Amino acid sequence: MIASLKVVELATVLAGPSVGMFFAELGAEVVKIEHPSLPDVTRSWKLPSEDGKDPVSAYFSSVNYNKQYRALNLSDPADLEMLRELIREADILLMNFKKGDDAKFGLTAAEVHQLNPKCIIGRITGFGDESDRVAYDLILQAETGFMSMNGTSESGPVKMPVALIDVLAAHQLKEGLLVALLERERIQRGSTVSVSLYDAAVSSLVNQASNYLMEGHVPQRIGSLHPNIAPYGELFQTADNQLVTFAIGSDLHFRKLCSFLGKNDLPEDVRFQTNADRVRNRTILSQLLQDGLQQHTAKALNTAMQHVHVPMGIIRSLDAVFADPAAQSLVREEIISGKPTKRVTSVAFTIK
């Protein structure tokens, strides 16, 4: 079904285009519409190392793959009519217009469905359909609690190094569109799926939200530590000066780790017998574990922990990540406007 879909993308930056790329990767025909003289702004979001004359940037490339590109000025009646012709044949129309632009161009839901009753509209907004507030991922991270929790007590609030709210909103829209496609099979008409960055962000607070809503706990900046589990997120240095971390989610994990380190007394210590005890006494526990962990290399630890099924990770930089064949298998390459581009896949599932 996906391979026969036609998608028209009137979206820029990251969230909307990543939805278009998702369908493109699955085989749909995706036509991305850009203004002739004001194309997707991310074409110009370049690293200092990138050639300023190149028509695309690495950022743009990250969410634009296997698409067709059309330059249309929607203020030009002829170009607008070309867009309408595309919409008449489209299964999905993606938009992240600011408030009022859909009416300005005659692309409200009612007008789109008059052109094509079976078209499914996917809309992304910043703060909801009725808000005209300009929204960027950073602002959403700031206003939905993520920055207040992220960082350390010394660092102050810190944004996450990817536009995670955009990514979360895109996933919400993908899910909504897939549901709408199923529903269209039953009712034989299109619908409108709307997602705001704000709603996507707040709905992703999950356990931190419930910690507050149920216990009044306002999370503080504690780096990579977990407020409910220990040891979880503490960083340890190995004999070869690498950093590793553990996600000790159960008493069994803790006993296995201590057994490997020759510290069988720790699980019997009243300070560490239960997870709640370990959370209360996590600082001294971290010091005691560091004494044992620094006797082993990261590779040896990783091998040993995998053998006994204790969750541990080596802190890897991106060059190390993409040296792994598993990560390389997720890279997709394409030439756009003569420039070789690479990105990671937006489809991380398999269907058998």
C-alpha positions, 0 to 999 in steps of 0.5 A: 500500500505504501509504495503506491502512495503519493505525498505532497510535502509543503513543509520545511526544517525538520519535523515535516520533512522527516515525515515525508522522508519516512514515506519516501523510504518506504517507496511512496512518491514524495514531491517536496515543494519549495519557493523558488527564491526562498527554499527550505531554510535548512539548505543554508544551515551549514557547518563551517566546513561546508561549501557555502555555494553547495545547494544543500547542507548536511542538515537539509540532507538528514531529512530529505531523501528519495524525494522529487523537488518542485519550485513553486511560488504559491503567490503566483496563480499559475504555480498555485494551480500546479500545486492544486493539480498535485493535490488532486492526485495526492494521498497525503498533504504535509504542511507546517504553515504558520497560522493563516497561510493555509487560508491565504493560499486556499489550502484549508482542510475544506478547500483541500478536501474539495479538490480531493476528498480522499486526501489526508492532511498532515499538519505540524504546528508549534503551539497548536492550530490557534497559535501564531507563535514562532516555534523552534525546537530549542524554544519547545525544549525550554518551555516543556521542561526538558532543558530544566531537567537536562544538564548538571547542577553546575552546568545550568539548563542544557538543550539536547544536541538533536532537535528531539522535539521535532523528532518526537512530533514527526513520530506522532504525525507518522503514527497519526497518518498511518491510522488515518490511512487505515481509517480511509480504507473503511470510510473512503474519505480523507481526514486531517491529522494535526500535531503540535510540537508542544503536545508532542513534547509534553506527552513525551515527559512520561515517567518524569511527568508522573513523578511530578503529577503523583509525588510532586517531585520537580526533577533537578539537573542530575546529569545522566543519573536516573531519579528512580534507579541506581546505579543508572547513568553514573560514569565510570573510568576503566583501566584504558581511560574510557568512560562506561555506564550501567543501567542496573534495573534490578537486584539481580543485575546488581548482584551480577555486577558485584560478583564480577567485581569481587564485591559480593559484600555490597548486595548484603550491605544495608545501604545497598540491599534494595534499589531504593537504598541504592538511590539514597546512597548512590554517591558512596556506591559509585565510589565503591564500584569505581574502585573495582571497575578501574581494574578492567578495560572497557572492552573486557567489561563489555564482553563480561557484562554481555555474557551475564546479561548486565546492561552496560555501555561504552560512551562512544563519539559519533566517529566510533558509532559509525565505525560499527557495521551495524550503524553503517547499515543504517546509512542511506546515500543519494546525490541531490543537485549534484552533491553526494549526501548521506543520512541515517534511515528514518525506518528502523523497523522490519516487517517479516 
